[in-house]
């Protein structure tokens, strides 16, 4: 059974917000997940994907951060706002672990969320970082076209 792009997009939307919450509060992931399942209509959401992103990114955050930190254009991780950090982590996780999702989709979704939730021009910064991360993590796919 295939999942609709809209359901996957909603999963990323909520996962970004949940990762932001985790970063800001340090709350337990199970509590954050329960709050989202209670507070939001999760019927149109790819809940399995939401859960994967919410639990696997914090579990692998050091490795994920190491994949893109060289591309931060002179900034440190500590200088990044929490929305940008959540989006870079989520997209980098997808580039690294979800090769079933085309790299262009990963980048476009992160840029779209940055335009909606990020600081002014954050989407341009995120696009630049993720273009380089995609080259590093999915060079063959990027070079193929």
Secondary structure as GFF3:
##gff-version 3
##sequence-region A 1 145
A	DSSP	alpha_helix	5	25	.	.	.	ID=ss1
A	DSSP	alpha_helix	29	39	.	.	.	ID=ss2
A	DSSP	alpha_helix	47	59	.	.	.	ID=ss3
A	DSSP	alpha_helix	61	68	.	.	.	ID=ss4
A	DSSP	three_ten_helix	69	71	.	.	.	ID=ss5
A	DSSP	three_ten_helix	77	79	.	.	.	ID=ss6
A	DSSP	alpha_helix	82	97	.	.	.	ID=ss7
A	DSSP	alpha_helix	103	117	.	.	.	ID=ss8
A	DSSP	alpha_helix	122	137	.	.	.	ID=ss9
A	DSSP	alpha_helix	139	144	.	.	.	ID=ss10
###
